[in-house]
Amino acid sequence: MKCEICGRRAESRFCELHKKAEENLREKYKEWKKAMNICWEEYLREVLKNPMTGLWVKEVARVLLASPEGKEASSTQKKV
């Protein structure tokens, strides 16, 4: 199997590097959601706009936003 983003060898959707970026995105979302009352899709858009966001994370965020998973996650996650 190959990474959807870079084509490196992967055991799942993403290679080790992009998988770590996805994990970081999901972990930080918890903090953003608590602080800003933001949905998943909005969070991904904000991450993409942030000049301090790293390349790996931006690549993953773009893929997640473009996928049904990214859209579904935003509609199923309620604002707290």
Stockholm file with secondary structure:
# STOCKHOLM 1.0

chainA/1-80         MKCEICGRRAESRFCELHKKAEENLREKYKEWKKAMNICWEEYLREVLKNPMTGLWVKEVARVLLASPEGKEASSTQKKV
#=GR chainA/1-80 SS CBCTTTCCBCSSSSCHHHHHHHHHHHHHHHHHHHHHCCCHHHHHHHHHHCTTSCHHHHHHHHHHHHSHHHHHHHHHSCCC
#=GC SS_cons        CBCTTTCCBCSSSSCHHHHHHHHHHHHHHHHHHHHHCCCHHHHHHHHHHCTTSCHHHHHHHHHHHHSHHHHHHHHHSCCC
//
